[in-house]
Amino acid sequence: MRFGICALLIVSATAAASDAEPWMQFRGPGGQGVSSQIGLPTRWSGTENVAWKTRLPGPGTSSPILVGDKIYLTAYSGYNVSGQPGEMQYLKRHLVALDRTSGKLLWKKDIAAKLPEQERIRDDHGYASSTPASDGQRIYCFFGKSGAMAFDRAGKQLWQTDVGSGLNGWGSAASPVLYENVVLVNASVESSSLVALDKATGKEVWRARGINESWNTPVLAKTQDGKTELLVAVMGNVLGLDPTTGKQLWKCETRIPWYMVPSTVVEDGVSYWIGGRSGAAFAVRLGGRGDVSDSHRVWTGTTNSNVPSPLVHEGNMYWASDNQRIVYCANAKSGDIVYQERLPRADQFYASPILADGKIYYLTRSGKTFVVAASPRFELLAANDLRSGDERGMFNAAPVVADGRLLVRSDKYLYCLDEE
């Protein structure tokens, strides 16, 4: 009887934590990469503080999401896997469900690719880069040219919608986000559009055109007066759209000469952006109308990162340079750099960092994680490496906070880290 009561309490506590802070889209609540959970691990290795490790049915750079008692993520197989080209006709995408507690693979839904696909995708980005999104009832996935689709929580496909047939050498990367009764899909690669699809049927509700050279996942944010805006970066500008109609409300010049990959983060009605190979960082106050390049720009900085998205927390902005192995902290009000520190023995950063329990987790492509205090005073708390023995993997997906644990995905495994 006592065991039954304890088990019930554990399940109830887990469900309550999950309901209070669902991690059901790219970068978790609001797409901000910040969690209020505590007790997260600080130190681990390939053999220490790994609660479980599950072999995946194929590679991918999408992050897992949490819905109820399951973990969902996407993968691909059959073509261009681990340097083995294979034949395009065998390319398949997969939606995978795992048990949230044990990591056991529960089922795998195979999705045929619409061909021809990109013959080769640079930097091993692969064909499953978009993180799913969920409203708790359905799982929404995006596979570029093969379309957006919805599944129930048991893996039954409910609908599939074509959002364009364009291809790109970098592949397709932006993840779907949900707003009221629509799924929002950045189909910049496929049709230079941002498309809103009805969640129940997949039918198109609206389409915003001119979404060019846009690799970022859109973010929904509140203005100071409580209105919701949809934020996305395109070639030369960041845009504020009405998420109900897709109508452009405002634009602000990026002053960055090329594409934008990182998604924005928002605090107190201000959106913060980094990006571009020779780009910058800047902040824009929400709620404007028309061209707000001068009226609503808060500040512009000279440091940036081309791939991972930033964080903003308690008046400070944090990010990692993708190639320079440097982590930054800037004052969110002024843009002034508070610190810039080179991390020892770091390599490339593609995964966007997350912040939880007073710690920032920066994950490199080789599986090293640098744990840094979420403070304007730089403090390196730990440097961890998930590689063990002859195992090597590519780590491009953003980590996920799950019930006081961390989920880290490589192109081979999903790891659950829990400090004992």
Summary of the structure (lengths in Angstrom):
residues: 420
radius of gyration: 20.2
end to end distance: 26.6
largest distance: 66.6
contacts: 1499
relative contact order: 0.14
helix: 8%
strand: 42%
